[in-house]
Amino acid sequence: MSTAPVGVLGGTFDPVHNGHLRLAMEMATALNMAHVRLVPCARPPHRGAPTASPGQRAKWIRVAVSTEPRLRLDDRELLRDGPSYTVDTLASMRKDMPDTPLCLIMGRDVFAKLPQWHQWERIFDSAHIVLIDRPDIDATLDPEASTALAERAVDDVQALHDTLCGHIYTYTPPPLAISASYIRQLLAENQSPRYLLPMAVLDDIMDAGVYQPQPATAATQ
Ligand code: ATP
């Protein structure tokens, strides 16, 4: 295979933060990837609607990765109708990049429930999975996920370069205890999440007034 793999990090990114960005950089370096795409989902099938709009979430990712060529925004899920099924996203990327290995990056907690995803086994027709082991997360795998791991696990990064799809590679990055929900919580309590996310993203969040508590109405003052 002549082309280096492209990483795919899907998520809600409500908002993007340094945990996402550092994870993507770790992956790009450790797995020697061409670049990693951050792919915000329009309508997450497995959780409630995001607070920020699709346009805001995409804009913040664009701002956050603007000076790092190995990280990119891929907004294809925002441009199509219907639920954001990962299997469709990967099939569409496969069409765009027929000769490039694709590596779908996901936490062990997400992988544990993978068999609940729409047409989950077809994911391996388009991509490898890079399983992020987080020591803080102890997720018991669904039996079918466990079988897939046993059948598809590889120890050598080179396997992700030599084939287009179908393997599972496990990686344990240095943990960073940052989450979008913690950032939303701080903002809702009028506290600063500074240094948990890029300054330019935080500035835009503050300007737009997303996540902050609504001013009390005259009746409740
Ligand atoms: P929320 O707190 O709203 O659930 P989140 O911070 O986990 O959001 P997502 O958009 O759900 O962000 O995450 C996208 C992907 O990034 C997921 O695969 C998730 O496991 C991973 N991720 C998020 N935060 C971190 C982190 N601090 N370290 C490593 N991976 C992370």
Boltz pocket constraint, residues with backbone or C-beta under 6 A from the ligand:
constraints:
  - pocket:
      binder: B
      contacts: [[A, 9], [A, 10], [A, 11], [A, 12], [A, 13], [A, 14], [A, 15], [A, 18], [A, 19], [A, 20], [A, 23], [A, 105], [A, 106], [A, 107], [A, 110], [A, 175], [A, 176], [A, 177], [A, 178], [A, 179], [A, 180], [A, 181], [A, 182]]
      max_distance: 6.0
